[in-house]
Amino acid sequence: MMDLDKARLALVEESRELLVAMDSALLEMEQSGPDSERINAVFRAAHTIKGSAGLFGLDLVVGFTHVMESVLVRVRQGDLEINEAILT
């Protein structure tokens, strides 16, 4: 049987790393403008955090990251432009 405490610790560690990567991509977009690589990096981080949080029933995290994903899908499709309000 899996040790749930170790699994939760792994989730927290991975999420921290993903949040650092997400923050970096968002700062780069703020400074240099959005591009598909940065947008996709933020999307992948949010998607991974959402999936991992879902495994532990962390519904608030799942809900928040789902909203982020929805916004990023619209950005990726060209339906929404990234602006200062979205980045902050």
N, C-alpha and C positions, 0 to 999 in steps of 0.2 A: 504494500500500500504506500502511496506517495505521502511524504511528510508535507502537510499543508502549510506549515510555518515556513519551510524552506521554499516552497513554491511561491508563497506570498512575498517573501524576501526577494526572490528572483524577479517577480513582477515589478516590485518597487524599484529595484536596481535597473532593470531594462527600461522602465518608464522614465526614470531620471535621465538615462542616456538619450532616450528618444526626445525628451523635452529639451535637452541641451542642443541636439541637432535641429530640432524645430525652431528654437530660439535663434540659433545661428542663421538658418535659412531666412527667417522673418527679418532679422536685422540686415542681412544682405539685400533683401528685397527693398527694405526701407532706404538703404544707401544707394543701391545700384539699379533698382527697378526689378519688377517681377520677371521671371523667365520660367519656362516649363520645368526645368530641372529643380529649381527651388520650390515651385508650387508642388511638384510631385513629391519632393522630400517631406514637405509639411503634411501632405495627404497621407503618405505611407506611415509616418510617425503616428498621426491621429488614428489611422485605421488599426495599426498594431496595438496601440494603447487600448482602443475600444474593444478589440477582440479579447485581449488578455483580461481586461476588467470584467468583461462579460462572463468569463469562466469563474470568477469569484463573486458574481452577483453584485458588483459595484455599479448599481444602476445610475447613480448621479454622474459618474465618470463616463459611462456608456452614453448617457443622454447628451452630455456636453460634447463629447467627441463626435457623436453622430451629427450634431448641428454643425460642427467644424467641417466634417466631411461633406455635408450638403452644400455648404458655401463653396468649398473647394471644387466640388463637382461642377457647380455653376461657373466658377472661374475657368476651369479646364475646358468647358464647353464653349467658352466665349460669351456666355450670357451675363456675366458679372465681371466688372473690372476691379482689380485690386486697387484700393485707395488708402489714404492715411487712416480713415475710420476703421477699415478692416484690419489693418496692420497693428493698430494700438488697442 
